Amino acid sequence: MNNTLDYKPEEFQNILQKTSEIIIEQYKKIENIKGYNSFPQEEVESWFNEPLPMNGKNTFQLLEEVKEKVINTATGNFGPNMYAYVMAGGNQISTIADFLASTINQNATKWHLAPAMTEIEKRVVKWTAEMIHYTPEAGGAMVSGGSAANLAGLTVARNIFFKQFDINKNGLFGQKPFTVYCSKETHNCTDKSLALLGIGTNNLRRIDTGSDFKINLEALEAQIIEDKQNGFQPFCIIGNAGTVNTGAIDDLTALANLAQKYKMWFHVDGAYGGLASSLPSLKNKYAGLELADSVALDFHKWLYQPFEIGCVLVKNWSLLRETYFKQADYLDTELEQKTARLEFNEHYFQLSRNAKAFKVWMSLKAYGFTKFQEMIQKDIDLTNYLSKLIRESSDFELKSTSDLAITCFRYKGSLTNEKEIIEINQKLIPALEADGRVFITGTKLNNEFVLRACLINHRKQKSTVEYLLDTIRNVAAGLVTTAGN
């Protein structure tokens, strides 16, 4: 290095070569990567318990340290043995895209700061609307994930729906309480969003679901009527296009009709399952998605992108600008070229924005969306295969089915006592984590603890699904033996 932070070109090339070797090594063993690497928190903390480094170390030694302490100990999210949480394993083209985007370090906030990246993001917004059969006039932005996309959609909902009150300037003071409606299965980022927006979680109405875990429409309408009679302002219905517990898809057309009937905003949380609406096999399940006023999507789920990237869509660009545009002298466009260029800082909250859309654009160009559809369908087919194996077994019990790639079940072995079945499933989670061969977590359905397997990963095969059940059996047998002793 000289009087900059840069290495000489040949030195940097050698560093890149070493980095590539580490990456390729991971892909060579990807089928056998453990789902979880179990280390005590204190041990992991000790690896990094060091003073501020005032002088640099040899870069190749640093890469070896990274390989040992970070790469080789990472949770196996990109491998086929990860079933915990709704997140995918990334893809190779997007890895390259992130590397290239970091190299040129564009701030995708104003057009003249990132001309190509701005136009790419606009194009990805248009493609996304096409994928889910949404309006071609849609506006949108790339955000950090589903939580941020839901927050952005609900922010637009609040500001546009109550535009006559000039919420941006006057705030919520003096207004009758706004009420928002969703099912009890809706993601908890909704609560966080309403807290941040000043609406408050006490004004969120979580409506009961049926046995299919979809929102009860009669109960929803009854609650809206009751709230109106009690002086509240019902303003937003949130529909689920795939819940995180069971993959349930609400009746979106019915919700859209209710929103229209009571003059409310209709927001759809499609973070998990929204992109599955592109499949011919599921298109009818998503009828009504096109009627949403705003939609939240998460591309590090079913577009198999590396963290982090989500997307918010609304009916048109002006809704975003009305919500987010604020005049600032140093951002003034008055002296800039008079063209139709779009400024993302006027259409979203952030000013500092990395070029998230670039990896989506590159991977769609490299693989084609048809390939992504095939992978989504494969995930669903493998989930159905897992459910079939569970149904046909004598030692597992299926607790929920799904149109998407998630299933909930219990291990029961030869146990018949309900209390013992609950206990062994609760013990299985930490035991499987300690074992590490597969990584799976649990949830509660109707207040009953169950195992939840998420199959959003294009690297899974039938053999890996079979391996999941075999591993659970093996670890459970150890628990039973220990209990017997």
C-alpha positions as CSV (number, residue, x, y, z in Angstrom):
1,M,0.0,0.0,0.0
2,N,1.1,3.6,-0.6
3,N,-0.4,6.8,0.7
4,T,-3.9,5.4,0.0
5,L,-5.7,2.3,1.3
6,D,-5.1,0.6,-2.0
7,Y,-2.8,-2.4,-2.7
8,K,-0.7,-2.6,-5.8
9,P,-2.7,-4.2,-8.6
10,E,-0.8,-7.5,-8.5
11,E,-1.1,-7.6,-4.7
12,F,-4.8,-7.1,-4.9
13,Q,-5.1,-9.7,-7.6
14,N,-3.4,-12.2,-5.3
15,I,-5.8,-11.3,-2.5
16,L,-8.8,-11.8,-4.7
17,Q,-7.4,-15.1,-5.8
18,K,-7.1,-16.3,-2.2
19,T,-10.6,-15.0,-1.5
20,S,-11.9,-16.9,-4.5
21,E,-10.3,-20.1,-3.3
22,I,-12.0,-19.7,0.1
23,I,-15.4,-19.2,-1.7
24,I,-14.9,-22.1,-4.1
25,E,-13.9,-24.4,-1.2
26,Q,-17.3,-23.7,0.4
27,Y,-19.2,-24.6,-2.8
28,K,-17.2,-27.8,-3.2
29,K,-18.5,-29.1,0.1
30,I,-21.9,-27.4,0.0
31,E,-24.0,-30.6,0.1
32,N,-22.4,-31.6,3.3
33,I,-22.4,-28.3,5.1
34,K,-23.9,-28.6,8.6
35,G,-27.1,-26.8,9.3
36,Y,-25.6,-25.3,12.4
37,N,-22.2,-25.0,14.0
38,S,-22.7,-25.0,17.8
39,F,-20.3,-23.0,19.9
40,P,-20.8,-21.5,23.4
41,Q,-21.4,-17.7,23.2
42,E,-18.5,-17.1,25.4
43,E,-16.2,-19.0,23.1
44,V,-17.3,-17.1,20.0
45,E,-16.9,-13.8,21.9
46,S,-13.4,-14.8,22.9
47,W,-12.3,-15.1,19.3
48,F,-12.9,-11.4,18.8
49,N,-12.0,-10.1,22.2
50,E,-9.0,-8.0,21.2
51,P,-8.0,-4.4,21.5
52,L,-8.4,-1.9,18.7
53,P,-5.8,-2.8,16.0
54,M,-3.6,0.3,15.5
55,N,-1.4,-1.5,12.9
56,G,-2.5,-3.7,10.1
57,K,-1.6,-7.4,9.8
58,N,-0.7,-9.5,6.8
59,T,-3.8,-9.7,4.6
60,F,-3.3,-13.4,3.8
61,Q,-3.0,-14.1,7.5
62,L,-6.2,-12.1,8.0
63,L,-8.0,-14.2,5.4
64,E,-6.9,-17.4,7.1
65,E,-8.3,-15.9,10.4
66,V,-11.6,-15.1,8.6
67,K,-11.8,-18.6,7.1
68,E,-11.2,-20.2,10.5
69,K,-13.4,-18.0,12.7
70,V,-16.1,-16.8,10.4
71,I,-16.5,-18.8,7.2
72,N,-16.0,-22.3,8.7
73,T,-18.2,-21.6,11.8
74,A,-21.1,-19.8,10.0
75,T,-24.6,-21.1,10.3
76,G,-25.3,-23.2,7.2
77,N,-27.8,-20.8,5.7
78,F,-26.7,-21.3,2.1
79,G,-26.4,-25.1,2.4
80,P,-29.3,-27.6,2.0
81,N,-29.6,-28.6,5.7
82,M,-31.1,-25.2,6.8
83,Y,-34.8,-25.4,7.7
84,A,-34.9,-22.7,10.4
85,Y,-36.7,-19.4,9.4
86,V,-38.0,-18.3,6.1
87,M,-34.8,-17.3,4.2
88,A,-33.1,-18.6,1.1
89,G,-29.5,-19.6,0.5
90,G,-28.5,-16.9,-2.0
91,N,-27.1,-17.5,-5.5
92,Q,-23.7,-17.3,-7.1
93,I,-24.4,-14.5,-9.6
94,S,-25.7,-12.2,-6.8
95,T,-22.5,-12.9,-4.9
96,I,-20.6,-11.6,-7.9
97,A,-23.0,-8.7,-8.3
98,D,-22.6,-7.6,-4.6
99,F,-18.8,-7.7,-5.1
100,L,-19.0,-5.5,-8.3
101,A,-21.4,-3.1,-6.7
102,S,-19.2,-2.6,-3.7
103,T,-16.2,-2.0,-6.0
104,I,-17.8,1.0,-7.7
105,N,-19.5,2.1,-4.5
106,Q,-22.5,3.9,-6.0
107,N,-25.0,5.8,-3.8
108,A,-28.3,4.9,-5.4
109,T,-30.1,8.0,-4.0
110,K,-29.8,10.6,-6.8
111,W,-29.7,9.9,-10.5
112,H,-26.4,11.8,-11.1
113,L,-24.8,9.8,-8.3
114,A,-25.7,6.4,-9.8
115,P,-27.1,6.8,-13.3
116,A,-27.0,3.1,-14.3
117,M,-27.9,1.8,-10.9
118,T,-30.9,4.1,-10.8
119,E,-32.2,3.0,-14.1
120,I,-31.6,-0.7,-13.1
121,E,-33.7,-0.2,-9.9
122,K,-36.5,1.4,-11.9
123,R,-36.4,-1.6,-14.3
124,V,-36.4,-4.1,-11.4
125,V,-39.4,-2.4,-9.9
126,K,-41.2,-2.8,-13.3
127,W,-40.1,-6.4,-13.6
128,T,-41.3,-7.1,-10.0
129,A,-44.8,-5.7,-10.8
130,E,-44.9,-7.9,-13.8
131,M,-43.8,-11.0,-11.8
132,I,-46.7,-10.7,-9.4
133,H,-49.3,-9.4,-12.0
134,Y,-49.4,-6.0,-10.4
135,T,-50.1,-2.7,-12.2
136,P,-47.5,-1.8,-14.8
137,E,-47.7,1.8,-13.5
138,A,-46.4,0.7,-10.1
139,G,-43.7,2.7,-8.2
140,G,-41.4,1.1,-5.7
141,A,-38.0,0.9,-4.0
142,M,-35.5,-1.7,-2.9
143,V,-35.3,-1.8,0.9
144,S,-33.6,-4.0,3.5
145,G,-36.2,-6.7,3.6
146,G,-39.8,-7.6,4.3
147,S,-40.0,-5.6,7.6
148,A,-38.8,-2.5,6.0
149,A,-41.1,-3.0,3.0
150,N,-44.1,-3.4,5.2
151,L,-43.1,-0.3,7.2
152,A,-42.7,1.7,3.9
153,G,-46.1,0.5,2.6
154,L,-47.9,1.4,5.8
155,T,-46.1,4.8,5.9
156,V,-47.5,5.5,2.4
157,A,-50.9,4.2,3.6
158,R,-51.0,6.6,6.6
159,N,-49.8,9.6,4.8
160,I,-51.9,9.3,1.6
161,F,-55.0,8.0,3.3
162,F,-55.0,11.0,5.7
163,K,-53.6,13.5,3.3
164,Q,-56.4,16.0,4.1
165,F,-55.0,16.2,7.7
166,D,-51.5,16.9,6.4
167,I,-50.0,14.2,8.7
168,N,-46.5,15.0,7.5
169,K,-46.7,18.5,9.1
170,N,-49.3,18.1,11.8
171,G,-48.6,14.6,13.1
172,L,-51.4,12.5,14.6
173,F,-52.3,14.9,17.4
174,G,-56.0,15.6,17.7
175,Q,-57.0,12.8,15.4
176,K,-59.4,10.0,16.3
177,P,-57.4,6.8,16.7
178,F,-56.6,5.0,13.4
179,T,-57.2,1.3,13.4
180,V,-55.4,-1.4,11.4
181,Y,-56.7,-5.0,10.8
182,C,-54.8,-8.2,10.2
183,S,-55.0,-11.8,11.2
184,K,-53.3,-13.3,14.3
185,E,-50.9,-15.0,12.0
186,T,-49.5,-11.7,10.5
187,H,-45.8,-11.0,11.0
188,N,-44.9,-9.1,14.1
189,C,-43.1,-6.4,12.1
190,T,-46.7,-5.0,11.8
191,D,-46.7,-4.2,15.5
192,K,-43.3,-2.6,15.2
193,S,-44.4,-0.5,12.2
194,L,-47.5,0.8,13.9
195,A,-45.4,1.8,16.9
196,L,-43.0,3.7,14.7
197,L,-45.7,5.4,12.8
198,G,-47.4,6.7,15.9
199,I,-50.5,4.7,15.4
200,G,-49.8,2.4,18.3
201,T,-50.1,-1.3,18.8
202,N,-53.3,-0.9,20.8
203,N,-55.0,0.2,17.6
204,L,-54.0,-3.0,15.8
205,R,-56.8,-5.5,15.6
206,R,-55.5,-9.0,15.2
207,I,-58.4,-11.1,13.9
208,D,-58.9,-14.8,14.6
209,T,-58.3,-17.3,11.8
210,G,-60.0,-20.4,10.7
211,S,-58.6,-23.9,10.9
212,D,-56.8,-23.1,7.7
213,F,-55.0,-20.2,9.4
214,K,-56.6,-17.6,7.1
215,I,-58.3,-14.5,8.4
216,N,-61.9,-14.9,9.5
217,L,-63.7,-12.5,7.2
218,E,-66.9,-12.3,9.2
219,A,-65.0,-11.5,12.4
220,L,-63.0,-8.9,10.5
221,E,-66.1,-7.1,9.2
222,A,-67.8,-7.2,12.6
223,Q,-64.7,-5.6,14.2
224,I,-64.6,-2.8,11.6
225,I,-68.3,-2.0,12.2
226,E,-67.8,-2.1,16.0
227,D,-64.8,0.3,15.8
228,K,-66.6,2.7,13.6
229,Q,-69.5,2.8,16.0
230,N,-67.0,3.4,18.9
231,G,-65.5,6.5,17.2
232,F,-62.3,4.9,15.7
233,Q,-61.1,5.5,12.2
234,P,-60.6,2.1,10.4
235,F,-58.1,2.9,7.7
236,C,-56.1,-0.2,6.7
237,I,-56.6,-3.9,6.1
238,I,-53.4,-6.1,5.8
239,G,-53.7,-9.3,3.9
240,N,-51.2,-12.2,4.0
241,A,-49.8,-13.6,0.8
242,G,-48.2,-16.4,2.8
243,T,-47.8,-16.4,6.6
244,V,-44.5,-17.3,8.3
245,N,-46.0,-20.0,10.4
246,T,-48.0,-22.0,7.9
247,G,-47.8,-20.2,4.5
248,A,-51.5,-19.4,4.7
249,I,-52.8,-17.1,1.9
250,D,-55.7,-14.9,2.9
251,D,-58.7,-14.4,0.6
252,L,-57.2,-11.3,-0.9
253,T,-60.2,-10.6,-3.2
254,A,-62.5,-10.6,-0.2
255,L,-60.2,-8.4,1.7
256,A,-59.9,-6.0,-1.2
257,N,-63.7,-5.8,-1.4
258,L,-64.0,-5.1,2.3
259,A,-61.4,-2.4,2.0
260,Q,-63.4,-0.8,-0.9
261,K,-66.7,-1.2,1.0
262,Y,-65.4,0.7,4.0
263,K,-63.1,3.1,2.1
264,M,-59.9,1.7,3.6
265,W,-56.4,1.1,2.3
266,F,-55.5,-2.4,1.4
267,H,-51.9,-3.5,2.0
268,V,-50.6,-7.0,1.3
269,D,-47.7,-8.6,3.1
270,G,-46.2,-10.8,0.4
271,A,-42.7,-10.9,2.0
272,Y,-42.7,-14.6,2.1
273,G,-45.1,-15.9,-0.5
274,G,-45.8,-13.0,-2.9
275,L,-43.5,-14.2,-5.7
276,A,-45.2,-17.6,-5.7
277,S,-48.1,-15.8,-7.3
278,S,-46.1,-16.0,-10.5
279,L,-46.6,-19.8,-10.6
280,P,-49.4,-21.1,-12.9
281,S,-50.2,-23.7,-10.2
282,L,-50.9,-21.0,-7.6
283,K,-52.2,-18.1,-9.6
284,N,-55.8,-18.5,-8.5
285,K,-54.7,-18.6,-4.8
286,Y,-53.4,-15.1,-5.2
287,A,-56.4,-13.6,-6.9
288,G,-56.9,-10.1,-5.5
289,L,-53.2,-9.3,-5.0
290,E,-53.4,-7.0,-8.0
291,L,-56.0,-4.9,-6.1
292,A,-53.7,-4.0,-3.3
293,D,-52.8,-0.4,-2.7
294,S,-49.3,-1.4,-1.5
295,V,-47.4,-4.7,-1.5
296,A,-44.3,-5.8,0.6
297,L,-41.9,-8.4,-0.9
298,D,-38.7,-10.0,0.3
299,F,-36.2,-11.0,-2.3
300,H,-33.8,-12.8,0.1
301,K,-36.6,-15.3,0.4
302,W,-38.1,-16.5,-2.9
303,L,-35.7,-14.7,-5.3
304,Y,-32.9,-16.5,-3.6
305,Q,-30.9,-13.3,-3.1
306,P,-28.1,-12.8,-0.5
307,F,-29.0,-10.5,2.4
308,E,-30.3,-8.0,2.4
309,I,-33.0,-6.9,-0.1
310,G,-36.8,-6.4,-0.1
311,C,-39.1,-4.4,-2.2
312,V,-42.2,-2.2,-1.6
313,L,-44.6,-1.5,-4.4
314,V,-47.5,1.0,-4.6
315,K,-49.9,1.9,-7.4
316,N,-47.8,4.7,-8.8
317,W,-44.6,6.7,-8.2
318,S,-46.4,9.9,-7.1
319,L,-47.7,8.1,-3.9
320,L,-44.1,7.5,-2.8
321,R,-43.0,11.1,-3.7
322,E,-45.9,12.6,-1.8
323,T,-44.9,10.6,1.2
324,Y,-41.2,11.0,1.2
325,F,-40.1,14.1,-0.6
326,K,-38.6,16.9,1.5
327,Q,-36.9,19.9,0.1
328,A,-33.2,20.4,1.0
329,D,-30.9,23.0,-0.5
330,Y,-28.0,20.5,-1.0
331,L,-30.3,18.1,-2.8
332,D,-32.0,20.8,-5.0
333,T,-32.5,19.6,-8.6
334,E,-33.3,23.1,-9.9
335,L,-29.9,23.6,-11.5
336,E,-29.6,20.0,-12.8
337,Q,-30.5,18.9,-16.3
338,K,-34.2,19.0,-17.0
339,T,-35.0,15.4,-17.9
340,A,-37.3,12.7,-16.8
341,R,-34.7,11.2,-14.5
342,L,-36.1,9.7,-11.2
343,E,-34.5,10.6,-7.8
344,F,-34.9,7.8,-5.3
345,N,-34.1,10.1,-2.4
346,E,-37.5,11.7,-3.2
347,H,-39.3,8.4,-3.2
348,Y,-37.9,6.7,-0.1
349,F,-36.7,7.5,3.4
350,Q,-33.0,6.8,3.0
351,L,-30.4,9.0,1.5
352,S,-27.5,6.6,1.7
353,R,-28.6,3.6,-0.3
354,N,-26.4,0.8,-1.7
355,A,-27.4,-0.5,-5.1
356,K,-29.5,-3.5,-3.9
357,A,-31.4,-3.9,-7.2
358,F,-28.2,-4.7,-9.1
359,K,-27.9,-8.3,-7.8
360,V,-31.6,-8.9,-8.7
361,W,-31.1,-7.5,-12.2
362,M,-27.9,-9.5,-12.7
363,S,-29.4,-12.8,-11.5
364,L,-32.6,-12.3,-13.5
365,K,-30.5,-11.6,-16.6
366,A,-28.2,-14.6,-15.9
367,Y,-30.8,-17.3,-15.0
368,G,-34.0,-15.9,-16.4
369,F,-37.2,-15.7,-14.3
370,T,-38.4,-19.0,-15.6
371,K,-35.6,-20.7,-13.8
372,F,-36.6,-18.9,-10.5
373,Q,-40.1,-20.1,-11.0
374,E,-38.9,-23.7,-11.4
375,M,-36.9,-23.4,-8.2
376,I,-39.9,-22.0,-6.3
377,Q,-42.1,-24.8,-7.6
378,K,-39.3,-27.3,-6.6
379,D,-39.4,-25.9,-3.0
380,I,-43.1,-26.4,-2.9
381,D,-42.9,-29.9,-4.3
382,L,-40.3,-30.9,-1.8
383,T,-42.5,-29.5,1.0
384,N,-45.3,-31.7,-0.3
385,Y,-42.9,-34.6,-0.3
386,L,-41.9,-33.9,3.3
387,S,-45.6,-33.8,4.3
388,K,-46.2,-37.1,2.5
389,L,-43.3,-38.7,4.4
390,I,-44.6,-37.4,7.7
391,R,-48.2,-38.7,6.9
392,E,-46.9,-42.1,6.0
393,S,-44.7,-42.4,9.1
394,S,-45.7,-43.8,12.4
395,D,-43.3,-41.6,14.5
396,F,-44.2,-38.2,13.1
397,E,-47.4,-36.2,13.2
398,L,-48.3,-33.5,10.6
399,K,-49.8,-30.4,12.2
400,S,-50.3,-28.1,9.2
401,T,-50.2,-28.2,5.4
402,S,-49.4,-25.4,3.1
403,D,-49.7,-24.3,-0.5
404,L,-46.1,-22.9,-0.1
405,A,-42.8,-24.2,1.2
406,I,-43.4,-24.5,4.9
407,T,-44.8,-27.3,7.1
408,C,-45.3,-27.9,10.8
409,F,-45.1,-31.3,12.5
410,R,-44.2,-33.1,15.7
411,Y,-42.0,-36.0,16.5
412,K,-43.8,-38.6,18.7
413,G,-41.8,-41.8,18.2
414,S,-43.6,-44.5,20.2
415,L,-44.9,-42.0,22.8
416,T,-48.6,-41.8,23.4
417,N,-48.7,-39.4,26.4
418,E,-49.4,-35.9,25.2
419,K,-47.3,-34.3,27.8
420,E,-44.3,-36.4,26.9
421,I,-44.8,-35.7,23.2
422,I,-44.7,-31.9,23.9
423,E,-41.6,-32.3,26.1
424,I,-39.6,-34.2,23.6
425,N,-40.4,-31.7,20.8
426,Q,-39.3,-28.8,23.0
427,K,-36.1,-30.7,23.9
428,L,-35.4,-31.5,20.2
429,I,-34.8,-27.9,19.3
430,P,-31.7,-27.3,21.5
431,A,-30.6,-30.9,20.9
432,L,-30.7,-30.6,17.2
433,E,-28.9,-27.3,17.4
434,A,-26.1,-28.9,19.5
435,D,-25.9,-31.8,17.0
436,G,-25.7,-29.4,14.1
437,R,-26.4,-31.7,11.2
438,V,-29.7,-29.9,10.4
439,F,-31.0,-26.6,11.7
440,I,-34.7,-26.4,12.4
441,T,-36.8,-24.2,14.8
442,G,-40.2,-24.4,16.3
443,T,-43.4,-22.3,16.6
444,K,-46.8,-22.5,18.2
445,L,-50.0,-23.3,16.4
446,N,-53.2,-22.9,18.4
447,N,-50.9,-22.6,21.5
448,E,-49.3,-26.0,20.7
449,F,-45.6,-26.3,20.2
450,V,-44.5,-27.8,16.9
451,L,-41.5,-28.1,14.7
452,R,-41.5,-25.8,11.7
453,A,-39.5,-26.7,8.5
454,C,-39.0,-24.0,5.9
455,L,-37.9,-25.2,2.5
456,I,-36.9,-22.1,0.7
457,N,-33.5,-23.2,-0.8
458,H,-32.8,-24.1,-4.4
459,R,-30.1,-26.6,-3.2
460,K,-32.5,-29.0,-1.4
461,Q,-33.3,-32.3,-2.9
462,K,-35.5,-35.3,-1.9
463,S,-32.4,-36.9,-0.2
464,T,-31.9,-33.8,2.0
465,V,-35.6,-33.9,3.1
466,E,-35.2,-37.6,4.0
467,Y,-32.0,-36.7,5.8
468,L,-33.9,-34.2,7.9
469,L,-36.4,-36.8,9.3
470,D,-33.7,-39.4,9.8
471,T,-31.6,-36.9,11.8
472,I,-34.5,-35.9,13.9
473,R,-35.2,-39.6,14.6
474,N,-31.5,-40.1,15.5
475,V,-31.3,-37.2,17.9
476,A,-34.7,-38.0,19.4
477,A,-33.6,-41.5,20.1
478,G,-30.7,-40.1,22.1
479,L,-33.1,-38.0,24.1
480,V,-35.3,-41.0,24.9
481,T,-32.2,-43.1,25.9
482,T,-31.0,-40.3,28.2
483,A,-34.4,-39.9,29.8
484,G,-34.6,-43.6,30.3
485,N,-31.3,-43.6,32.1
